[in-house]
Amino acid sequence: MTNHFDNYDGNNGINIMYQGSSADQIKNLEEQLDKSKSRAAKLQAKVKVRDN
């Protein structure tokens, strides 16, 4: 089990815990998370505009 904390640009101080995952797999998961957050923010903005 590895627990590490990276504070590079784009990570936003996310604490990552993984077991047996490669650095590339972790980076891919972080990118997917960022995309999901971006999509969620866009959807929230659309709902907010629609509700006003």
C-alpha positions as CSV (number, residue, x, y, z in Angstrom):
1,M,0.0,0.0,0.0
2,T,1.4,3.4,-0.9
3,N,0.2,6.7,0.3
4,H,1.8,9.8,-1.3
5,F,0.9,13.4,-1.6
6,D,1.8,15.3,-4.7
7,N,1.3,19.0,-5.0
8,Y,2.1,19.5,-8.7
9,D,0.0,21.8,-10.9
10,G,-3.4,20.2,-11.5
11,N,-3.3,17.9,-8.5
12,N,-4.8,20.5,-6.2
13,G,-3.3,18.7,-3.2
14,I,-5.2,15.5,-3.7
15,N,-4.1,12.7,-1.4
16,I,-3.8,9.5,-3.4
17,M,-3.8,6.1,-1.8
18,Y,-3.3,3.1,-4.1
19,Q,-2.3,-0.5,-4.0
20,G,-0.3,-1.8,-6.9
21,S,-1.2,1.0,-9.4
22,S,1.4,2.5,-11.7
23,A,2.1,6.2,-11.8
24,D,0.5,6.3,-15.3
25,Q,-2.7,4.7,-13.9
26,I,-2.9,7.2,-11.1
27,K,-2.3,10.1,-13.5
28,N,-5.0,8.8,-15.8
29,L,-7.5,8.6,-12.8
30,E,-6.6,12.2,-11.9
31,E,-7.3,13.4,-15.4
32,Q,-10.6,11.6,-15.5
33,L,-11.5,13.1,-12.1
34,D,-10.6,16.6,-13.5
35,K,-12.8,16.0,-16.5
36,S,-15.7,14.8,-14.3
37,K,-15.4,17.9,-12.1
38,S,-15.4,20.1,-15.2
39,R,-18.5,18.5,-16.6
40,A,-20.2,18.7,-13.3
41,A,-19.4,22.4,-13.0
42,K,-20.8,23.0,-16.5
43,L,-24.0,21.2,-15.7
44,Q,-24.4,23.1,-12.5
45,A,-24.0,26.4,-14.4
46,K,-26.6,25.3,-16.9
47,V,-29.1,24.4,-14.1
48,K,-28.4,27.7,-12.4
49,V,-29.0,29.7,-15.6
50,R,-32.2,27.7,-16.3
51,D,-33.5,28.2,-12.7
52,N,-33.1,32.0,-12.9
